[in-house]
Amino acid sequence: MDVRDSANPVVVSASRRLAVINARHPWNHNEHFHGWILRNLPDRRRVAVDVGCGTGVLAGKLAARFARVTAIDADAAMAAAASARLAGQPGVAVRHCRFEQFAAAAADSDGDADGDGDGAADLITMVASLHHLGLHDTLARIPALLAPGGRLLVVDLARPDSLPDLAADLASAAANPVMGLIKHPRRARPAGEPAAGQSAMPAMPAMPAMPVRDPTTTLAEISAAARARLPGAAVRRRLFFRYTLRWDKPG
């Protein structure tokens, strides 16, 4: 039921045209939802943990709002890129480790989310990382990592499996180029191509490619897992092929 996999000639033709427009006016879907995260921060802001930090963009934003931020990523290239981006930022630590390793280390340090005896996390964020992890096991570990009153904020992808999913995907596909024109109104140039009247510029070092994995769980399955592991969690379908999950640990 994923419209992006359709073999219908009309859908294929429309998808190709949209892909051309999207390439000319690119924008980052995950970073688009950083605003949602920053609008939903908990009142207490001592320690934040960003799981699957990628190149460290969100961790850098959280560093301006929390006393300490721990950013973790299982991919060595991502952890290295985040370390380079966040070098010199006070209160920020980047760790190359899997989430289950991080959670186990926190448990060994009496529930301290960053392992140095200063308490558990007030915020845990996961942006496009939960579908890389075991859903039930990951959600089951969250309560022990959060301080009372702490908050989990997730932005992720789900496997389309229903008519509402299909409708949301179609709306997202149609809205995507519009958002691209708003966020990136000037046409993107191929790497190394100079602007009109300018000589070619040396190519900037390329950022490492983000690890990609197709989601295997549906929104219904994710909602059921959240209800079982995190009672009271709010799961919402969003445009641009994403959903959000918010859960507050009881105080």
N, C-alpha and C positions, 0 to 999 in steps of 0.2 A: 504493500500500500504506500510505499515511499514514492512520491511523485518524481523525485530525482532519479529514480531507477526505471522510469517508464520507457517502453519502447514505442509508444504511440508517436507517429511521425510529426504530428502537430506539436506534441509536448517536447519532442527532441529538438525541433526547429526553434521553438520558443526558448528552450533552455540554452541553446547555442547563442541566440541573440542576447539573452540576458547575461550570459557568461562574458561576451565581448564588452557589454556596458559595464559590468562589474569589474572587469580587469582595467578598464579605463578610469574608473572611479572607486578604487579599493578602500575598504575600511575594515577595522578589526572588530569582529562580532563579540569576542570575549571582553575586550577593553570597553566596549560600549556598555557592558553591564557593571563596570566598576562604579559607575554613578549610583546604581541601585545599592551596591554594597556600602558605599560611603554614606548614603542616606539612611542606612539601617544599622549603624554601629551601636554597640551597647553603651550605656552611660559610663560604666567603669572601663577605663582604657589603660590598663597596666601592660598586659601581655597579649599579643596577637600571634597567631600561627597561620601561615599561608601554605596550604598543602598542594603540591604540584605548582610551584611558584613560577615555572617557566623562566623567562629572562628577567624576572624581578620587578616588573612594572607595578603590579598591585602592591607588592611588599614595600616599594618605595613610597607609594601614596599612604600606606598605613603607618609608615615610620614617622610621618609628620603628625600623627594623631595618637600614637601609642608610645609608652615609655620604652617598650622593647618589642621587637618583631623577630620571630624565627621563621625563615622561609626554607622549605624542604622540597627537594625534587629527586626522583629516582633516576633521572637521566643525567649522566655526567656532563654532557654539553650544556644542558639547561642550567644546572647548578653552577657551572663555570661562568656562563654568561651572566647569571644573576649576581654572582660574587663580584664580577667586574663592574656591573652597573651600580651595585650598592656599596662598593669599596669606599671606606671613609665615612659612611653614614653611621652616626653613633646609635647604639642600641639595636643594631640589625645584625643577625647571624644567619648565614646561609649554610645549609647542610645537605650533602649528597647522601640520601638514604631513602629507603622505602617507608611508606607510611606505617606499616606494621612494626618496622624497626624503631621508628620514632616513638610509637605508642608504647612499645615494650620498654624502651629506655625511660619513658615518663613514669610507667608503672613501677619500675625499679627504684625511682627516686621519689616514692610516696606520692605519685599522682602529679608531680610538678611537670607542667607541659613543656618547659624548656630546659629542665634538667639541672637547674642550679640552686634549687631550694627556695625560690621566691614565690612559689604558688602556681596554681593552674591557669589555663588560658581564659581570658575574658572574651576572646573571639577566635573562632576557627573559620577560615575561608577555604573554599574549594571552587576554582573556576575551571571548568572543562577538565577536571581531573577525576571526579568520582567514577565515571564510566571506565576509567583505566584500572579501577580497584575492585575488590570484591564488595558488592553492595551491602549485603547483610553484615559481614564481618566489620566493614568500615564503620557503618552506622552504629554498630554495637559498641565500638571503642570510643565513640565521641563523648558520652556522658562522663567517663572517667578523666578525660582530658580537660574538660571545662570546669571552671570555678562555678560555685552556685551563682545563678543569675547570668552566667556566660551564654554566649550566643554562637550558633552555627549558621553560616550563610553559604549556600551552594548555588552555583550557576552551572548548568550542565546540559547535556544532550540526552535524548531518549529515542528509542527505536519507534518509528511511526507504526501504529497498529490499529487505528480506529478512524472513523469518519471525522471526528473533531481534530485528530492529528493531521489528517489529509487537508482539512480546511485551513488549519494553522500553517501548514507547509506552503500551500498555494498562496495564502496571504503574505507569508514571509518572502516567497520568491518574487512576488509582485512589488513588495515594499522595499526589497533590498537595493535595487538601483536608485530608488528615490532617496534612501538614506545615504547612499554613496555620493550622490550629487550634492547633498547637504553637507556631508562631512568632508568630502574631497572634490570640490567643484571643478578644480583644474584637472585636465586630463593627465593621467600618470604617463611618464615617459619610460621607455625601456631603460634598464640599467646602462649607464654610460652614455646615453643619448643626450647631447647638449640642448639647451633651450635655444629658441630662435635668436640668432645673432651672437651666440656664445660658443667658445671653443669647448671641446670635450673635456670633461672633468675626470680626474682619476676615480676609479671605482672605489666606493667605500667598502670596508670589510663586511662581508655578508654575515648576518646573524645565523646561528645554527637553526636548522629546520625543526619546528615543533613536532614532537612525537604525535602521531595521529592513530586513532583507533575508532572504528565504528561502534556506536552504542549497541548493546545487545539486549538491554532491558527496556520495557515499555514504561510509559508514564504511569499506567495503572499499577504495574509491578513496583515501581519506585514509591508510589504513594502508599501501597500496602506495606512495604518494608519500613517506611518512615513511621507509619501508624504503629507498627509492632515494636520498633526499636526506640522511637522518639515520640512518645504520645504528645499530641498537640502540635506536631510539626505542620507548617503550612506549605503545601506544594502547589505551584501555579504554573500553568502552561503560558509561555511567552512567545512573542514574535521572534523571528530570526533564528528559528530552529533551536530554541533554548527553553529550559524551565528553571524556576527558582525554588529553593527550599530554605525555609527559615525555621529554626527551632531555638527556644530559650530554655535552658536548664533551670528547673525550679530553684528559687533562692533559699 
